[in-house]
């Protein structure tokens, strides 16, 4: 709403400027009841003018018939005009001379449009420079936002899922509270702390909690706020920021996304960016220049530590790197409890079950899960958020929103059911695949159907047999299309791409090939714009690369044959699962187990029925095995 009023005000100002300029330059064209000077004098000599008021070069006359006319006299004043008017019986009056006022008024009227335009230009310049704090041309002032200790209520109790990271930064709090404890033994606190972690893991929240625990001011700024279109502005802002921080010491400076300004100097094609490099140089000088006793600690956050300049990471600047990882099952449970404080939770909600079902989720993902569940409960006019709402929210986040309005032809719907049944059967018949949690033929996101496989616990590495079986599961969809529908569709394109990528990595990167052995074939591809090599060096011969291709082909053919054999041996289960999908559209783990045991699948749970505690309730180990949209 504020942006709407601001935009309306801007357009009103522009309209006023345009109207003023138009009126200024068209005054003479729109003046009403004007009369030519020669005609006016003829009328006066003929006695048809009764009064005439002379004001400079403008004469306002009253005619015998009562009309009011305006006459503009020539540039060279007619010295006989007054005598001719009086001879014609015209009552002549003159305006009181006020040269100074007339002169000032003329200047004001002439320059008012230009002044208004200058004011609008200054206004836009202030907007471009972030609101105009400190004046329209104060580009060198720091844009860091200071959060006073009294306004920061965050503490370590509000941060969960990163216990090791909290232990790493706990001594920063002790130093800010009592610096003499460290200084009397000759030690000094690290000048800079670099927080590294995936997006959404809580790096900013942890930095703010440090300031909240220590009760010190917190300066927050983004790396992109330093860089401007003018060279030298970023360096000036860095100097100003550190000057402000020293005045409020002890305090914390937090630079978010520092890779925006701290990338390697001279990286990429065509050299570097002068403004960014000068800003980085000034940051290096400031961090190396101030003493550790000043009590200013710089905390930076990034999810790309590999592109940072080496001079930024050396001891004496960012002395310590704190890794903020994705939370484990216990961390996810703690994070969910923190976010669940803000919503009314039903008694059937078990955070430990949700934590088991969401490995790989970051803190931001878990916050989004709680929010989506609250939205589902609000749509259902519920007073409490129950477990069913969390299950629906988890399905939406993992598989995408349902597209029930999408009308699929019956043949394509049947083909999708066979495709997903193939994925499910191969996954259930192999021993090292992740358990199947749910399968649906309701279009979700960009997929026409989704098979969700969920690991039973957090997994940090993959063994060779598990990867081979994953490749076999990916081929199950296309094989069912060939056997039962006697056709091939574009829906398996994503499956083939992922299977080929896994097989290639097994051979070229992970050393999982019996024929080629434990060796890396090929170089890591680097981004040339991040300081990587422009040319690619190949240390592998053509003959070896042909062997690599043959080995990849052998792995894919082997797993394709395995998946086809399993499907041909269990056609009855594929048919039963397909019919159940066509009837109910979605099958859960219990219904799938009934079909695999040869039993009729139990009907789906009714809305409002609490879900049972699943054995394999966890997030997908890989992307959903779903037919991709046609290219």
C-alpha positions in Angstrom: 0.0 0.0 0.0 2.9 2.4 0.8 4.4 1.7 -2.6 1.1 2.4 -4.3 0.8 5.8 -2.6 4.5 6.6 -3.4 3.9 5.8 -7.1 0.8 7.9 -7.2 2.6 10.8 -5.6 5.4 10.5 -8.1 3.1 10.6 -11.1 1.1 13.5 -9.6 4.4 15.5 -9.3 5.3 14.6 -12.9 1.8 15.7 -14.1 2.1 19.0 -12.2 5.5 19.7 -13.8 4.2 19.0 -17.3 1.1 21.2 -16.8 3.3 24.0 -15.5 5.7 23.9 -18.4 2.9 23.7 -20.9 1.1 26.7 -19.4 4.3 28.6 -19.1 5.1 28.3 -22.8 1.6 28.6 -24.1 0.4 31.6 -22.1 0.0 33.9 -25.0 -1.9 31.4 -27.1 -4.5 30.8 -24.5 -5.1 34.4 -23.4 -8.8 35.2 -24.0 -10.4 38.3 -25.7 -7.2 39.6 -27.2 -7.2 42.4 -29.8 -4.5 43.5 -32.3 -2.9 46.8 -31.4 -3.7 48.5 -34.7 -7.4 47.5 -34.4 -7.4 48.7 -30.8 -6.1 52.2 -31.8 -8.7 52.4 -34.6 -11.5 51.6 -32.2 -10.1 54.2 -29.7 -10.0 56.9 -32.4 -13.6 56.1 -33.4 -14.7 56.5 -29.8 -15.7 52.9 -29.2 -13.3 52.4 -26.2 -14.3 53.8 -22.8 -11.4 52.8 -20.4 -7.8 51.6 -20.8 -5.6 50.3 -18.0 -1.9 50.3 -19.0 0.4 47.8 -17.2 3.8 47.8 -18.9 3.3 46.4 -22.4 -0.2 45.1 -21.6 -3.4 47.2 -22.0 -6.7 46.1 -20.6 -9.5 48.0 -22.3 -13.2 48.2 -21.8 -15.3 48.7 -24.9 -18.6 50.6 -25.2 -20.6 47.4 -25.4 -19.0 46.3 -22.1 -16.5 43.8 -23.5 -13.1 43.4 -21.8 -10.2 43.0 -24.2 -6.4 42.6 -23.7 -4.0 44.4 -26.0 -0.2 43.7 -26.2 1.7 46.8 -27.3 4.6 46.5 -29.7 8.2 46.0 -28.6 8.9 49.7 -29.5 6.5 51.7 -27.3 4.2 54.1 -29.2 4.9 57.4 -27.6 1.7 58.9 -29.0 -0.6 56.1 -27.7 -1.7 57.9 -24.5 -2.4 61.2 -26.3 -4.4 59.4 -29.1 -6.4 57.5 -26.4 -7.2 60.7 -24.5 -8.1 62.5 -27.8 -10.6 59.7 -28.4 -12.3 60.2 -25.0 -10.7 57.1 -23.3 -10.2 57.2 -19.6 -6.5 56.1 -19.2 -5.1 54.6 -16.0 -1.7 53.2 -15.2 -0.5 50.4 -12.8 1.6 51.5 -9.8 5.2 50.9 -10.7 6.8 48.1 -8.6 9.9 47.2 -10.6 11.5 45.0 -8.0 8.4 42.9 -7.3 7.7 42.6 -11.0 11.3 41.6 -11.7 11.3 38.9 -8.9 7.9 37.6 -10.0 9.0 37.3 -13.6 12.1 35.4 -12.5 10.1 33.1 -10.3 7.5 32.4 -13.0 10.3 31.8 -15.6 12.4 29.5 -13.4 9.7 27.6 -11.5 9.4 24.8 -14.0 13.1 24.3 -14.1 13.3 24.3 -10.3 10.5 21.7 -10.1 12.3 19.5 -12.6 15.5 19.7 -10.6 13.6 18.7 -7.5 12.1 15.7 -9.2 15.5 14.7 -10.4 17.0 14.9 -6.9 14.1 12.8 -5.6 14.7 10.0 -8.1 18.4 10.1 -7.3 17.6 9.7 -3.6 15.5 6.7 -4.5 18.2 5.1 -6.6 20.7 5.5 -3.7 18.5 3.6 -1.2 16.2 6.2 0.2 18.5 9.2 0.4 19.8 8.6 3.9 22.2 11.4 4.5 21.5 13.4 1.3 21.1 12.8 -2.4 24.9 12.7 -3.1 26.1 10.9 0.1 27.1 7.8 -1.9 30.1 7.1 0.4 28.0 6.7 3.5 27.6 3.1 4.8 24.2 1.4 4.3 24.7 -0.9 7.3 21.6 -1.1 9.5 22.3 -1.0 13.2 20.2 -3.1 15.5 20.6 -1.8 19.1 21.1 -4.3 21.9 17.8 -3.4 23.4 16.0 -4.2 20.2 17.6 -7.6 19.6 15.8 -10.3 21.6 17.2 -13.3 19.7 19.3 -15.7 21.8 20.8 -19.1 21.3 17.6 -20.6 22.5 16.0 -19.4 19.3 18.6 -21.2 17.2 18.4 -25.0 16.8 19.8 -27.7 14.7 23.5 -26.4 14.7 24.8 -27.3 18.1 28.4 -27.6 16.9 28.3 -24.2 15.3 26.9 -22.6 18.4 29.7 -24.1 20.4 32.2 -22.6 18.0 30.8 -19.1 18.4 30.0 -19.2 22.1 33.5 -17.9 23.0 32.7 -14.8 20.9 29.9 -14.0 23.4 32.3 -14.5 26.3 34.9 -12.1 24.7 32.3 -9.4 24.0 31.1 -9.6 27.6 34.5 -9.8 29.3 37.4 -9.0 26.9 40.0 -8.8 29.8 39.5 -12.5 30.4 41.3 -13.3 27.1 43.6 -10.3 27.0 45.3 -10.9 30.3 46.8 -14.1 29.0 48.0 -12.5 25.8 45.2 -14.0 23.6 43.0 -12.2 21.3 39.6 -13.1 19.8 39.4 -13.8 16.0 38.9 -10.6 14.1 36.7 -12.3 11.5 34.4 -15.4 11.5 33.2 -16.8 8.2 30.0 -18.8 8.4 29.7 -21.4 5.6 26.6 -23.4 4.8 23.9 -24.2 2.4 21.1 -21.6 1.9 18.5 -21.6 4.7 20.6 -23.2 7.4 20.4 -20.2 9.7 23.7 -18.3 9.3 22.1 -14.9 9.6 20.0 -16.0 12.6 23.1 -17.4 14.4 25.0 -14.2 13.9 22.1 -12.1 15.3 21.8 -14.5 18.2 25.5 -13.9 19.1 24.8 -10.2 19.3 21.6 -10.9 21.3 23.5 -13.1 23.8 26.3 -10.6 24.2 24.0 -7.6 24.4 26.0 -5.6 21.9 25.1 -3.5 18.8 24.6 -5.5 15.6 25.5 -3.9 12.2 24.0 -5.8 9.3 24.8 -5.2 5.6 24.7 -7.2 2.4 27.8 -7.6 0.2 26.0 -6.1 -2.7 25.3 -2.9 -0.8 28.9 -1.9 -1.1 29.2 -2.0 -4.9 27.9 1.0 -6.9 28.1 2.3 -10.4 30.9 4.8 -9.4 34.4 3.5 -8.8 35.5 4.2 -5.2 32.0 4.4 -3.6 32.2 0.9 -2.2 35.6 1.6 -0.6 34.3 4.8 1.0 31.3 2.8 2.4 33.6 0.2 3.9 35.6 3.0 5.6 32.5 4.6 6.9 31.1 1.3 8.2 34.2 0.5 10.3 34.3 4.1 11.6 30.7 3.7 12.9 31.5 0.3 14.3 34.5 1.6 16.3 32.3 4.3 17.8 29.9 1.6 19.1 32.5 -1.0 20.1 32.2 -3.6 21.3 29.9 -4.6 18.4 29.4 -7.1 15.6 29.5 -6.3 11.9 27.6 -8.9 9.9 28.2 -9.0 6.1 25.7 -11.3 4.4 26.5 -12.9 1.0 30.1 -11.7 1.1 30.9 -13.5 -2.1 29.2 -10.6 -3.9 32.2 -8.4 -3.0 34.8 -10.9 -1.9 35.4 -12.9 -5.1 38.8 -13.6 -6.4 40.4 -10.5 -7.9 41.2 -10.5 -11.6 39.0 -13.6 -12.1 37.2 -14.5 -15.3 37.4 -13.3 -18.9 38.4 -9.7 -19.6 39.9 -9.0 -16.2 38.1 -8.0 -13.1 35.6 -5.3 -11.9 37.5 -2.2 -10.7 34.8 -1.1 -8.3 34.4 -4.5 -6.7 38.1 -5.0 -6.4 38.7 -1.6 -4.8 35.9 -2.4 -2.3 37.6 -5.8 -1.5 41.0 -4.1 -1.1 39.6 -1.6 1.3 37.8 -4.4 3.3 41.1 -6.3 3.5 42.9 -3.1 4.7 40.3 -2.3 7.4 40.2 -5.9 8.7 44.0 -6.0 8.9 44.3 -2.5 10.3 42.1 -2.3 13.4 43.4 -3.8 16.6 41.8 -6.8 18.2 41.3 -4.7 21.4 38.8 -2.5 19.7 36.1 -5.1 20.2 34.8 -5.1 16.6 34.2 -8.6 15.3 33.3 -9.1 11.6 31.0 -12.1 10.9 30.4 -12.9 7.2 28.1 -15.5 5.6 28.3 -17.3 2.3 27.4 -20.5 0.6 30.2 -20.2 -2.0 33.5 -20.3 0.0 35.3 -21.7 -3.1 35.1 -18.4 -5.0 36.4 -16.1 -2.2 39.7 -14.3 -2.5 42.6 -16.2 -0.7 43.7 -12.9 1.0 40.3 -12.7 2.6 40.6 -16.1 4.2 44.1 -15.9 5.7 44.7 -15.7 9.5 44.4 -12.2 10.7 41.3 -11.4 8.7 38.8 -14.3 8.7 40.6 -16.4 11.2 37.9 -19.0 11.7 35.5 -20.8 9.5 32.3 -22.1 11.1 30.4 -24.6 9.1 26.6 -24.4 9.5 25.4 -27.7 8.1 22.0 -29.1 7.2 20.4 -30.4 10.5 20.3 -34.0 11.4 17.2 -35.8 12.7 17.6 -34.4 16.2 18.3 -30.9 14.9 15.2 -31.0 12.7 13.1 -32.0 15.7 14.4 -29.0 17.7 13.9 -26.6 14.8 10.3 -27.8 14.3 9.6 -27.3 18.0 11.0 -23.7 17.7 8.7 -22.9 14.8 5.7 -24.7 16.3 5.7 -22.3 19.2 4.1 -19.7 16.9 1.1 -21.9 15.8 -1.6 -23.8 17.8 -0.6 -27.5 17.5 -3.0 -30.4 17.8 -2.1 -33.2 20.3 -1.6 -35.8 17.5 1.4 -33.8 16.0 4.7 -35.6 16.7 7.7 -33.5 15.8 10.0 -36.6 15.9 7.9 -38.2 13.2 8.1 -35.1 11.0 11.8 -34.9 11.6 12.3 -38.5 10.4 10.3 -37.6 7.3 12.3 -34.6 6.3 16.0 -35.4 6.0 17.8 -33.0 3.8 15.5 -30.1 4.9 17.2 -26.9 6.0 15.8 -24.7 8.8 14.1 -22.5 6.2 12.5 -25.5 4.6 11.2 -26.6 8.0 9.8 -23.1 8.7 8.1 -23.3 5.4 6.6 -26.7 6.3 5.1 -25.4 9.5 3.7 -22.3 7.6 2.2 -24.5 4.8 0.6 -26.7 7.4 -0.9 -23.7 9.2 -2.3 -22.5 5.8 -3.9 -25.9 5.1 -5.5 -25.8 8.6 -6.8 -22.2 8.0 -8.4 -23.3 4.6 -10.2 -26.1 6.5 -11.5 -23.7 9.1 -9.7 -25.7 11.9 -8.8 -24.3 15.3 -5.6 -26.4 15.6 -3.0 -27.6 13.1 -3.0 -31.4 13.1 -0.8 -34.1 11.6 -2.9 -34.4 8.5 -2.1 -30.8 7.7 1.6 -31.5 8.1 1.4 -34.5 5.8 -0.3 -32.5 3.1 2.2 -29.7 3.5 5.1 -32.2 3.3 3.6 -33.7 0.1 3.2 -30.2 -1.4 6.8 -29.2 -0.7 8.4 -32.5 -1.9 6.2 -33.3 -4.9 4.7 -30.0 -5.8 1.2 -28.6 -5.7 -1.6 -30.7 -7.1 -2.9 -29.7 -10.5 -6.4 -31.3 -10.3 -7.7 -28.9 -12.8 -5.5 -30.5 -15.5 -7.6 -32.8 -17.6 -5.6 -35.7 -19.0 -6.8 -38.1 -21.8 -7.7 -41.5 -20.5 -4.9 -43.2 -22.5 -2.2 -40.8 -21.2 -3.6 -41.3 -17.6 -3.4 -45.1 -18.0 0.2 -44.7 -19.4 1.2 -42.6 -16.4 -0.3 -45.3 -14.0 1.7 -48.0 -15.7 4.8 -45.8 -15.7 4.6 -45.1 -11.9 3.7 -48.8 -11.1 7.0 -49.8 -12.8 9.0 -47.6 -10.6 7.3 -48.9 -7.5 7.6 -52.6 -8.3 11.3 -52.4 -9.1 12.0 -50.4 -6.0 10.0 -52.9 -3.8 11.7 -56.0 -5.4 15.3 -54.8 -4.7 16.8 -54.8 -1.3 18.9 -51.7 -1.2 16.5 -49.1 -2.6 14.8 -46.6 -0.4 11.3 -47.6 0.7 8.4 -46.3 -1.3 6.4 -43.9 0.7 3.7 -42.8 -1.8 2.8 -42.9 -5.5 0.4 -40.7 -7.3 -0.8 -40.0 -10.9 -2.2 -36.6 -9.9 -0.1 -34.1 -11.8 2.1 -32.2 -9.4 4.4 -29.4 -10.3 5.9 -30.2 -13.7 5.4 -33.9 -13.4 2.4 -36.0 -14.6 2.9 -38.5 -11.8 5.3 -39.0 -8.8 6.8 -41.9 -7.0 8.2 -40.8 -3.7 11.0 -42.9 -2.2 12.0 -42.0 1.3 15.1 -43.2 3.2 14.7 -44.7 6.6 17.4 -42.5 8.1 19.9 -39.8 7.2 22.5 -41.0 4.7 25.8 -39.3 4.0 27.3 -41.6 1.4 26.1 -44.1 -1.2 27.5 -47.6 -1.9 27.9 -49.1 -5.3 25.1 -51.6 -5.1 22.6 -48.9 -3.9 23.5 -46.7 -6.9 23.1 -49.6 -9.4 19.7 -50.4 -7.9 18.7 -46.8 -8.2 19.5 -46.9 -11.9 17.3 -50.0 -12.3 14.4 -48.2 -10.5 14.7 -45.3 -12.9 14.2 -47.6 -15.9 11.1 -49.3 -14.5 8.7 -46.6 -15.9 9.8 -46.9 -19.6 9.9 -50.7 -19.4 6.2 -50.8 -18.3 5.2 -48.5 -21.1 6.8 -50.8 -23.6 5.4 -54.1 -22.2 1.8 -53.0 -21.2 1.1 -50.0 -23.5 3.3 -51.1 -26.4 4.6 -47.6 -26.9 7.4 -45.2 -25.8 6.7 -41.7 -24.6 8.7 -38.6 -23.7 7.8 -39.1 -20.0 11.0 -41.1 -19.2 13.4 -38.5 -20.5 14.3 -37.2 -17.0 14.7 -40.8 -15.8 17.2 -41.5 -18.5 19.2 -38.3 -17.9 19.5 -39.2 -14.2 20.4 -42.8 -14.8 23.1 -41.8 -17.4 24.5 -39.2 -15.0 24.8 -41.8 -12.2 26.5 -44.3 -14.4 28.9 -41.7 -15.8 29.9 -40.6 -12.3 30.4 -44.2 -11.1 32.9 -44.7 -13.9 34.6 -41.3 -14.2 34.6 -39.9 -10.6 33.8 -42.5 -8.0 36.1 -45.4 -9.2 33.2 -48.0 -9.1 34.0 -49.7 -12.4 35.6 -53.2 -12.3 37.1 -52.8 -15.8 38.5 -49.3 -15.4 39.5 -49.3 -11.7 39.8 -46.6 -9.1 40.8 -43.7 -11.3 39.3 -40.3 -12.1 38.7 -39.8 -15.9 38.3 -36.2 -16.9 38.8 -32.9 -15.2 36.3 -31.0 -13.0 34.5 -28.4 -14.9 35.1 -24.9 -13.5 33.3 -21.7 -14.1 35.6 -19.4 -16.1 33.9 -16.3 -14.7 34.8 -17.4 -11.2 38.5 -17.5 -11.9 38.6 -21.0 -13.4 40.6 -22.0 -16.5 39.2 -20.9 -19.8 40.5 -23.9 -21.6 39.8 -27.5 -20.6 42.8 -29.8 -20.3 42.1 -33.4 -21.2 44.5 -35.9 -19.5 42.7 -38.9 -21.0 43.3 -40.4 -24.4 40.6 -41.0 -27.0 41.0 -44.8 -26.6 40.4 -44.5 -22.8 37.3 -42.4 -23.3 35.9 -45.0 -25.6 36.4 -47.6 -22.9 34.6 -45.2 -20.5 31.7 -45.0 -22.9 31.6 -48.8 -23.2 31.6 -49.2 -19.5 28.8 -46.7 -19.0 26.8 -48.5 -21.7 27.4 -51.9 -19.9 26.2 -50.6 -16.6 23.0 -49.1 -18.1 22.2 -52.2 -20.1 22.8 -54.5 -17.1 20.4 -52.5 -14.9 17.8 -52.2 -17.7 17.8 -56.0 -18.2 17.4 -56.5 -14.4 14.4 -54.1 -14.2 12.8 -55.7 -17.3 13.1 -59.2 -15.8 11.5 -58.1 -12.5 8.6 -56.5 -14.3 8.0 -59.5 -16.6 8.0 -61.8 -13.6 5.4 -59.7 -11.7 2.9 -58.6 -14.3 0.0 -59.4 -12.1 1.2 -57.0 -9.4 1.8 -54.3 -12.0 -1.8 -54.7 -13.3 -3.3 -54.6 -9.8 -1.3 -51.5 -8.9 -2.3 -49.8 -12.1 -6.0 -50.5 -11.5 -5.7 -49.2 -8.0 -4.0 -46.0 -9.2 -6.6 -45.4 -11.9 -9.4 -45.8 -9.2 -7.9 -43.9 -6.3 -5.1 -41.8 -8.0 -2.8 -42.0 -4.9 -1.5 -45.0 -3.0 0.4 -44.9 0.3 3.0 -47.4 1.7 0.4 -49.6 3.3 -1.7 -50.0 0.1 1.5 -50.7 -1.9 2.5 -53.4 0.6 -1.0 -55.1 0.3 -0.6 -55.3 -3.5 3.0 -56.7 -3.2 1.7 -59.4 -0.8 -1.1 -60.3 -3.3 -3.9 -58.9 -1.1 -6.6 -56.5 -2.3 -5.4 -53.0 -1.3 -7.2 -51.4 1.6 -9.3 -48.3 0.7 -7.6 -44.9 1.2 -7.9 -43.2 4.6 -10.7 -40.8 5.0 -10.0 -37.1 5.5 -9.5 -36.3 9.2 -8.2 -39.8 10.1 -4.8 -39.5 11.8 -2.0 -41.1 9.8 -0.2 -44.0 11.3 3.4 -43.6 12.3 5.3 -44.6 9.1 8.3 -46.9 9.1 9.9 -45.0 6.3 8.6 -41.5 6.7 11.5 -39.4 5.4 12.2 -37.2 2.4 13.2 -38.3 -1.0 16.8 -39.6 -1.5 16.7 -38.3 -5.0 14.3 -36.4 -7.2 10.8 -37.9 -7.7 10.7 -40.7 -10.3 8.2 -38.9 -12.5 7.6 -38.5 -16.2 9.0 -35.2 -17.3 7.0 -32.9 -19.6 7.5 -33.4 -23.2 10.3 -31.2 -24.6 
